[in-house]
């Protein structure tokens, strides 16, 4: 699982063609797809999105909550590897 938080300067992003005026955090989480489809946790993606948004808001402040974007990239089995071995 990997995640990234990149800082994008205020003048380099916008919404609906209007330059942004507040921080717009973008979090990308890449993980094995099986972790998102566990039968005992049917709402895993929603829980991850809520938790990551909460973490970013805790660090950067409540004012960024409505601007936080979270993307979860599920990697199918057989399309990743560890130590040179496909998993």
C-alpha positions in Angstrom: 0.0 0.0 0.0 1.3 3.4 -0.9 -0.1 6.8 -0.4 1.0 10.3 -1.4 0.2 13.8 -0.4 1.5 16.5 -2.8 1.4 20.2 -2.2 -0.1 22.1 -5.1 0.5 25.9 -4.9 -2.7 28.0 -4.7 -2.4 29.4 -8.2 -2.0 25.9 -9.9 -5.5 24.5 -9.3 -9.1 25.5 -9.5 -12.7 24.4 -9.6 -15.1 25.2 -12.4 -12.5 27.4 -14.1 -11.9 29.6 -11.1 -8.5 29.6 -9.4 -8.5 28.0 -6.0 -8.3 30.1 -2.9 -7.8 27.4 -0.2 -5.5 24.4 0.0 -6.9 21.4 -2.0 -5.2 18.3 -0.7 -5.2 15.3 -3.0 -4.5 11.9 -1.4 -3.9 8.8 -3.6 -3.8 5.4 -2.0 -2.6 2.4 -4.0 -3.3 -1.0 -2.6 -4.1 -4.5 -3.6 -7.7 -4.7 -4.8 -8.5 -7.6 -2.4 -8.1 -5.2 0.5 -11.1 -3.3 -0.8 -13.4 -6.2 -1.3 -13.1 -8.1 2.0 -16.5 -9.7 2.8 -16.3 -8.7 6.4 -15.8 -5.1 5.6 -18.2 -4.3 2.7 -17.8 -0.5 3.1 -13.9 -0.6 3.1 -13.5 2.1 0.4 -15.9 4.5 2.1 -14.2 3.9 5.5 -10.8 4.6 4.0 -12.0 7.8 2.3 -13.5 9.0 5.5 -10.5 8.1 7.6 -8.0 9.7 5.2 -10.1 12.9 4.9 -10.2 13.0 8.7 -6.4 12.6 9.0 -5.8 15.4 6.5 -8.3 17.7 8.2 -6.6 16.9 11.6 -3.2 18.0 10.2 -4.2 20.9 7.9 -7.3 22.2 9.7 -11.1 22.0 9.3 -11.1 24.6 6.6 -9.7 22.2 4.0 -12.3 19.4 4.6 -14.5 20.3 1.6 -11.5 20.4 -0.7 -9.9 17.1 0.2 -9.9 14.6 -2.7 -9.1 11.0 -2.0 -8.4 8.4 -4.8 -8.1 4.7 -4.0 -6.4 2.7 -6.7 -7.1 -1.0 -6.4 -4.4 -3.2 -8.0 -5.8 -6.5 -9.3 -4.1 -9.8 -8.2 -1.3 -10.7 -10.5 -0.5 -7.1 -11.4 2.0 -6.3 -8.6 5.0 -7.9 -7.0 7.3 -8.0 -4.1 10.9 -9.0 -4.2 10.6 -9.9 -7.9 7.7 -12.2 -7.4 4.2 -11.6 -8.7 1.6 -11.5 -5.9 
